[in-house]
Amino acid sequence: MKILSVVGARPQFVKLAPIADACREQGVEHVIVHTGQHYDPMLSDVFFTDLGIPDPDVHLGTGSGSHGRQTGAMLAAMDEVLEQHQPDWVLVYGDTNSTLAGALSAVKMHLPIAHLEAGLRSFNRAMPEEHNRVLTDHAADLLLAPTQVAMDHLAGEGLAQRSVLVGDVMVDVLMKVRAELTDTAAALDELGLSAGEYSIATIHRAENTDDPDRLAGIITGLQQVDHPVVLLAHPRLRAKVADQGLDLEGGSLTVRDPLPYPALIGAVDAARGVVTDSGGLQKEAFALRTPCTTVRTETEWVETVELGWNVLVSPGADDAADQIATAASREEPRPTDAAPYGDGQAAQTVVEVLTSRA
Ligand code: UD1
């Protein structure tokens, strides 16, 4: 039994870690293909090192480019890899261009494809991730859904027969990393922060970074929050801020490079709040019971909003800056012990399901 994982961007490395562990524990052969979509060491190598992921068996070295060029370059490089390895399953993760390229390549070669994190929908057809999700789900043979809401979306698109509810592998990795965290206090000292008194922010989605007015409104909002905000700047954000001649630092806002995963989890765990447009971080904040403000008009992780731990703000609105500052300065919501994302055993279930259907 051989699984071939296709990954390429930061959130996929996080999801890969528990799958690689589960493959090892269950004696399943696992081939890792890195497309090279993310190539900065802080977006890539550091995850392999910190999360104990084996080095990729194949590196496609694709790099940046427009959506078509980036996806096409991966697709062109994948044929040879799949021909050589002939896996029982091609496993693709999430919703990036690497996901779509892996799925398209496998479907053309008549190899079975499983999609991890299937069934997520924002219903926002302008998001590149939404195209990637829908196309990948419809190409795949097996849809591994993280939540009941995702299962319902798949059923609504006629895909119930191919869908299995497995839980969310990001909970697996988060629980393991949190249990191993040692010195969060020292790490906070290094960042100049005091536990419970700051927010962590990340902004990187194209719809937020690529429109100058929208980006300026978001930055102003972060600067007006009533406590310190540390923005962990993705390369896309840095590039767009430089192009647009904006100034990130000011008011409550300071800027840092992205953090390695364990440091990020420690920083979010001890934070007063999170402000983000990332999908993964909304869930991580919820799992750590840190209130989240999401700078998007919709979310795939609706459970976090329904349970009161996530508030959406409209980045395109005239009063976006006020909305962000007000939401990020709010009090903590009512406690909840709901666990809509599973119990930390999702990766084991994924590998069992794949083995039983190989
Ligand atoms: C991608 C995913 C998104 C995911 C995010 C996590 C798609 C369509 N989007 O967005 O779903 O949430 O990763 O970070 O696949 N860049 C660097 N160094 C790198 C990688 C990228 O400087 O290591 C720059 C590129 O030059 C480019 C920009 O970042 O300008 C965007 O990179 P890209 O991989 O296209 O998408 P992300 O915005 O990272």
Residues whose N, C-alpha, C, O or C-beta is under 5 A from the ligand:
A	BS01	UD1	A9 R10 P11 Q37 H38 Y39 D40 L43 S64 G65 D95 T96 N97 S98 P128 E129 H204 P235 R236
